[in-house]
C-alpha cells in the first residue's frame, strides 16, 4: 500500500483518539455507515432498469463510439 496512504491513516487514527466532539464523531459514524450502503439499493427502479438496459445493449454490441457522441453533442460542450 502507498506509504503516504498509510501515513494518512495513522494520522487519522491519532486524531480520532483525541477527539471529544460528539457531533463530529456522530457525523463520522454516519459517513462510515453510508460507505457500507450499496448505491444500487439507493437508486430508483427506473434508474436500475436503465442501467440494466445499457449493460444489455453493450453486451449485444449496441455501442456508439466516443468520437461519434462527441461530434453529436460538441455544440453543447
C-alpha positions in Angstrom: 0.0 0.0 0.0 1.1 3.5 -0.7 3.2 4.8 2.2 1.5 8.2 2.1 -1.9 6.5 2.4 -0.6 4.5 5.4 0.7 7.8 7.0 -2.7 9.4 6.5 -4.5 6.5 8.1 -2.2 6.7 11.1 -2.7 10.4 11.4 -6.4 10.0 11.3 -6.3 7.3 14.0 -4.2 9.5 16.2 -6.6 12.5 15.6 -9.7 10.3 16.3 -8.2 9.0 19.5 -8.1 12.6 20.9 -11.4 13.8 19.5 -14.0 14.8 22.1 -16.6 16.4 19.8 -19.7 14.1 20.0 -21.4 15.8 17.0 -18.3 15.2 14.8 -17.9 11.7 15.9 -21.6 11.0 15.1 -21.2 12.5 11.7 -18.1 10.3 11.1 -20.1 7.3 12.1 -22.9 8.3 9.7 -20.3 8.5 6.9 -19.0 5.1 7.8 -22.5 3.6 7.7 -23.1 5.2 4.3 -20.0 3.6 2.9 -21.5 0.2 3.8 -24.6 1.0 1.8 -24.8 -0.4 -1.7 -25.7 2.5 -4.0 -27.7 0.1 -6.2 -30.2 -0.2 -3.4 -30.4 3.6 -3.1 -31.4 4.3 -6.7 -34.9 4.1 -8.2 -36.3 1.2 -10.1 -36.3 3.3 -13.3 -32.6 4.0 -12.8 -31.8 0.3 -12.2 -33.8 -0.6 -15.3 -32.0 2.0 -17.4 -28.6 0.7 -16.2 -29.5 -2.9 -16.9 -30.7 -2.0 -20.4 -27.4 -0.1 -21.0 -25.4 -3.2 -19.9 -27.6 -5.4 -22.1 -27.1 -3.1 -25.1 -23.3 -3.1 -24.5 -23.3 -6.9 -24.2 -25.1 -7.1 -27.6 -22.7 -4.8 -29.3 -25.1 -1.8 -29.5 -22.5 0.8 -28.8 -21.7 4.3 -30.1 -18.1 5.4 -30.2 -17.0 8.2 -28.1 -15.9 10.3 -31.1 -19.4 9.9 -32.7 -21.1 11.0 -29.5 -18.7 13.9 -29.0 -19.4 15.0 -32.6 -23.2 15.0 -31.9 -23.0 16.9 -28.7 -20.0 19.0 -29.4 -22.0 22.2 -29.7 -23.2 21.8 -26.1 -19.7 21.0 -24.6 
